[in-house]
Amino acid sequence: MDDLLKQIGNRILHRRKQLRMTQEELSEKAGITPQTVSSAELGKKALRPENIIRVCSALEISTDYLLLGEVNASDHWILISRISNLHPAQYRHLEDIINSFISALEVRETQKSK
């Protein structure tokens, strides 16, 4: 159980930092205390079910991602909705970035298997 709490905490921490959010900002957005955020990120205490939902909403992730580390259709939808608001030129730029990223991953995997 401790390992699971640490994994969940790491996912909260990583996503919060990815969004450039402080613990205080996350706590305010999720309607929980900063200490609750800190304890969760450190894997010291499990979040209550209602707080899991609040944290996921504040971080724009699914509960599947937070609890299991799995990306699901809900996570895809969040990303798709953000992409759909881009100007066509921004969309094409993002497409180039994604293609470069995937190519780099493929090269990396090829080098690992040698």
C-alpha positions in Angstrom: 0.0 0.0 0.0 2.8 2.4 0.8 4.3 1.9 -2.6 0.9 2.7 -4.3 0.6 5.9 -2.2 4.1 6.9 -3.3 3.3 6.2 -7.0 0.1 8.3 -6.7 2.0 11.0 -4.9 4.6 11.1 -7.7 1.9 11.4 -10.3 0.3 14.3 -8.4 3.7 16.0 -8.0 4.8 15.5 -11.6 1.5 16.8 -13.0 1.4 19.8 -10.7 4.9 20.8 -11.7 4.0 20.1 -15.4 1.2 22.7 -14.9 3.6 25.0 -13.1 1.3 25.0 -10.1 2.4 25.4 -6.5 1.0 23.2 -3.7 -1.0 26.2 -2.5 -2.5 26.8 -5.9 -3.5 23.1 -6.3 -5.0 23.1 -2.8 -7.0 26.2 -3.6 -8.2 24.9 -6.9 -9.1 21.4 -5.5 -10.6 22.8 -2.3 -8.3 20.9 0.0 -5.6 22.0 2.5 -2.0 22.5 1.4 -1.1 19.9 4.0 -3.3 17.4 2.3 -1.6 18.1 -1.0 1.9 17.7 0.7 0.9 14.5 2.5 -0.5 13.0 -0.7 2.6 14.0 -2.8 4.9 12.4 -0.2 2.8 9.2 -0.2 2.2 9.6 3.6 -1.6 9.6 3.5 -4.3 8.4 1.2 -6.7 10.9 -0.2 -10.4 10.6 0.5 -12.4 9.6 -2.6 -14.0 13.0 -2.9 -10.6 14.6 -2.7 -9.2 12.3 -5.4 -12.0 13.6 -7.7 -11.2 17.2 -6.8 -7.4 16.7 -7.3 -8.0 15.0 -10.7 -10.3 17.8 -11.8 -7.8 20.5 -10.7 -4.9 18.7 -12.5 -7.0 17.9 -15.5 -6.3 14.2 -15.3 -8.5 11.1 -15.0 -8.8 9.1 -11.8 -7.4 6.1 -13.8 -4.2 8.0 -14.4 -3.9 9.2 -10.8 -4.7 5.8 -9.3 -3.3 3.4 -11.9 -0.9 5.4 -14.0 -3.0 4.5 -17.1 -4.1 6.9 -19.8 -7.7 6.4 -20.9 -10.3 8.0 -23.2 -11.0 10.8 -20.7 -7.3 11.8 -20.7 -7.4 11.8 -24.5 -10.5 13.9 -24.6 -8.9 16.5 -22.3 -6.0 16.8 -24.8 -8.2 16.8 -27.9 -10.3 19.6 -26.5 -7.3 21.7 -25.9 -5.9 21.0 -29.4 -9.2 21.8 -31.0 -8.9 25.4 -29.8 -5.6 26.0 -31.6 -5.3 28.2 -34.7 -4.6 26.1 -37.8 -0.9 27.3 -38.0 -0.5 26.4 -34.3 -2.1 23.0 -34.9 0.4 22.2 -37.7 3.3 23.4 -35.5 2.1 21.0 -32.8 1.9 18.2 -35.4 5.5 18.8 -36.3 6.5 18.7 -32.6 4.6 15.5 -32.0 6.1 13.8 -35.1 9.6 14.8 -34.0 9.0 13.5 -30.5 7.7 10.2 -31.8 10.7 9.9 -34.2 13.1 10.6 -31.3 11.4 7.9 -29.2 11.7 5.4 -32.1 15.4 6.1 -32.5 15.9 5.8 -28.8 14.1 2.4 -28.7 16.1 1.2 -31.7 19.4 2.1 -30.0 18.3 0.4 -26.7 17.6 -2.9 -28.5 21.1 -3.0 -30.1 
